[in-house]
């Protein structure tokens, strides 16, 4: 066999080998390498996790880990692990997987209708890396409270219900700092002026809004209810708000899951700073997280002469408003008789 022929055969063999190797390499890089059936899954990498930790986290989702590691190492991922929340999609190849593990996806936090700080911290602690205890500690930090004009009883007024984007690996302190920033964003100069016009500080406006929020789910009625309570405050009357008594009962029992639909006389004389039947003025802190319509109702109340209101038996969810106690007593008895007829005992 001639030398030329030997060289040609050798060259063909080398090229063929290179093509086969290239095909295998391309296949290892670009073939689908996931083993989950869902369209997409999120994986969570804790703060301070290393590459070994990440491999354990990804193990249930990746089909061939050798192929993934080859690409990860080529792209310097083991030396640049990021913490956070990452989105993996079905049939991703290894390049896509490494790219996905570098893209921290924010969590959409939606919160409203929380009754107290402890419940709220528990709710947020299920959505981000920081747990409820670290959140409580950060929010109740004495320096933070003093700097921002809050105390432990009223700091719940800081949280404005809305939808927020926040990274899963946000620390408790950074979450708290984002919330105080959102609080100041909400309280514009116009809203501050409106609170002042009602004789209220921002915290007092929020506390009153929490009562209005609990009194009625009917957003169109809330400005009228706010007007009634502001009338009572101006007259230095007790607010006599049943939702504050219900809050006091739940606080006494340390049970905020219980459902209380009826308030009795013995409840009205219970000693508690949250009982507005025995204490004049506002309670020391919010009894719930008021939504924005309740806050706006306090800032833009209906101007009226009403002093009393009672749940209506004719318009479910609404109330009957009157200016005199005699009229109110008629409505109150009507409602009391109706609720007793429904068999509601608590």
N, C-alpha and C positions, 0 to 999 in steps of 0.2 A: 504494500500500500504506500502510495506516495506521501511525502511530508505534507504537501498541500491538502491532500484529502484528509489526512489525520487532523490538521489544523482546522479544516472546515467542520469535521464531525465534532471536534472538541468545542468549537465556538457555538455550534448549534446546541450541543448538550448544556453548555454554560448558560446560553440565552434561555433555553427551555427551563433550566433549573431556576434561573432568576425570575422567569415569568410565573412559574409555579409558586415560588416563594412570595413573589409580589401579590399573587392572587390570594394566597393564604393570609398574608399580612393585611391586605385590604379587607378580606373577609373578617379577620379578627377585629379590625378597627370599625368597620361600617355595618356589620351584621347586627340585627336586633339582639339585645343582650339583657332583656328583662324577663322575669318569670311570674309576674302578677297578672291577674285577669282583668282588674279594674282599668278604666280608661286612664286614670291618673291616681297617684298616691303622694302624700306629703311625708317627708322624713324630717326628723328634728335632731339637730346636732347641738348638744349642750355647750355652754361656755367652757372654754379651756379643754375641749375634747381634742385628742390627737388622731393621727391617721389610723392607729390600731382600733380606737373607739369607733371611728367612722366605718371601718370594715365590718365590725360587728353589727352596726346599725343597718348597713346596706345589704348584709348577707341574705335576708329573706326576699330581697327584691331583684338581685342580679343573678343571672343564669351561670355565666362563666366568669369567675372572679379573676382568673389568670389574665384573660383578655382585658378586663377592666383595668387591672393593675398596670399592665403594660402601657396602656394609653395614659393612665393617671401619672405614672412616673415620667413619661415623655413630656408631659405638660406641667411637671413640677407641682402636682396637686398635693402629694404627701407632705411637702414642706410648707404648704399654704392652705391648710385646712381652715374653713370658716365655720363659725357657729351660726345657727339660725334655722329657718324653716325652708325646705327645698322641695320643689315640685318635680316628680318623676312621672313621665308619660309612658304608656304601654308601647313596646317595640322601639324604644330609644336605642341608638347605637352607643358605643363607648365614648365617642367624642361628645355626643349630646349629654350623656350621663355626667361626664366630668364638668362640662359647661353648666349643667343644671346645678351641680353641687357648689358652684361659685356664685349662684344667683339667689340671694336671700329674699324670700317672698314675704311681704308684710301680711299680718293678720288684720282682718277687718273686725274691729271691736264695735259691737252695738250694745249699748246698755241703757236701760231705763227702768223705772218702777221698782227700784231697789229700796228696801225699807230702812236699812241702816248700814253703817260702814263695814261691819263684820261680814254681812251677806255680800256686799259689793266686792270686798277683797277676795272672798271665796270664789265669786263669779269670775273675776279677772284672773285669779290664780289658776283657773282651768284653761285659760286661753293663751297665757304667756309663760315664759320660763320661771319668772319670779313667783314664789308661792304666797299664799295669803298672809302668813306670818311676817315675811319680809316686807310685804306691801303695807301691812298695818304699822310696822315699825317705822318705815320710811315716812308714811303719811302723818304719824303722830310724833315725829321727831320734834323736840321742843324748840330747837332753833328755827326749823322750817315754820312751825306754827306762829312763833313770835314775829318772824320776819314778814309773814303774810297776813297778820291780824286775825288769826283763828285760835281756837282752843280745841281740846279733844272732843268736846260735846258738839261744836258747830262746824268742824272742818268738813263734814259731809256736804256742806253747802258749796264746796269748791267744785263739785263734779257736775258738769253740764251734760245731760243725756244727748247723745248724738251718735253718729257713725264715725269712727276714727280708724286710720291706718297706722299700725305700729308694728315694729319688728318683734317677732316671737322672743328673741333673746334680749329684749330690753330689760334692763335692771329695774328693781323696785324704785330706786331713786330717780332714774330717768323717766319712768312712767309717771311718777308723782310730779316731776318738773314739767312734763308735757301737759299734764292736766291743769296745773296752775297757769300755764301759758294760755291754754284754751279758755280758762275762766276769765282771764284779763281780756282776751279777744272778744268774749261774749259781752262783757260789761263795758260797752262803749260809753263815750261821754254822754250821749243821748239817754241811754238807759240809766246811767248813774244819776243824771238830772231828774229823771222821772221817779226814781226811788226816793230821792231827796224830797221831791214835791209831795210825796205821800208821808213824809216824816220817817222814812225808813233807811237804815243802812243797807248795804248789799246783802249782808248775812240775814238781817231781819226780813228783807224782801223775799229771800229764798225760803226762810222758815215759814212765812205766811203762805207762800206759793205751795209749799209742801202740804199745808192744811187744805188749801183750795183744791189741789190735785186729788187729795183723798176724799174730799166731799163729793165730787162729781166727775164722772167720766164724760159728761156732756160739755164739749169745749165751748159751745156757744153760751153756756150758762155760767161759765167760770168768772167772767168779768163782773157779773151781778153778785156772785158769792163774795168775790174780793171786795166789792163795794160795801157789802154788809159788814164784813169783818173790819174794814177800815173805819166804818161808822162806829162800831163798838169800841175800837181802840181810841178813837177821838173822844168818845163819851166816858172813857175809862171804865167800861164795863168788862167783865170777864168774857172771853171769847166764847166759852161754852161750846167748844167744838168736839163732837163725839169722836172723830178720828184721833184726837190727842189722848182721849181716855183709852181707846182701843190700843194705841201704841204703848201707853203706860201699863196696861194689863199684860201685853206681850213681853214688855221689858221686865216686869215683875216676875213673870213665869219663865223668862229666858226661852221663850218659844215663839218664834216669829213665823212658824208654819201653821199655827192654829188659825181657824177661821172664826171671826166674831162678827155676827150680823146684828146683834141686839145688845144694847147697853142698858143696864138696870141702875136703879137709884143707888144701891150700895157701891157701884162702880164710880158714880159721880162724886162720891165723897172720899174716894181713895186718896191717900197722901202720896203725891208724886209731883216733881217739878214739871212733868209733862201734862198734868191734869189741868186743863184750862177752865174747869168748873170751880176749882178751889183757889186757883192762882190767876191774878190779873196779868194782862200782857201776854207776850209770846213765850212759848216754851224755850228751853235753853239751846235747842238744836232742831234741825229738820226732822220730821217724822217720816219722811220718805224722800226720794229723789224726784223733785217736781219736774215735769216735762216743760218744754219751752212755752207751750200755750198757757200753762198755769203761771209761769213767771211773767209772761206778757199780760196776763189778766190782772196781776197785782200792779204792774207798772202802768196799765191802761184800764183802771177799774171803771165800772159803770157808776155814774153819779146818781144815787138814789136815796130815798129816805127810809129804806127798809132796815129793820133792826133784827128781825127774826125770820127764820125759814125752816121748813120741815119737808121731809120727803113726801112727794105727791103719790096718792093712791090712784090717781086718774091718768097721770102721764108718767109711766114707768121710767125711772132714771132721772127725772127732773124733780124740782122742788117748788113748794108754794111759799111765796114771800109776802110778809106783812110788816106793818109799822108798829102795831100795838101788841101787847102781851095777851090781851083778851082774844084777839083774832088768832094769835099763834096757838093758844091753848085749845081752841076749837080744832085747828088743823092737826095738832099733836095728838089729841085724843082719837081723831079719825084714823091717823096712821097707826097708833098703838093698837086700836081695835082690829085694824086690818092685818097687821103683822102677827097678832095673837091668833087670828083666824087661820093663818097659814101654817100654824104649828111651829113657828120659829122660836126656839127656847134659848138660843145663844147666838 
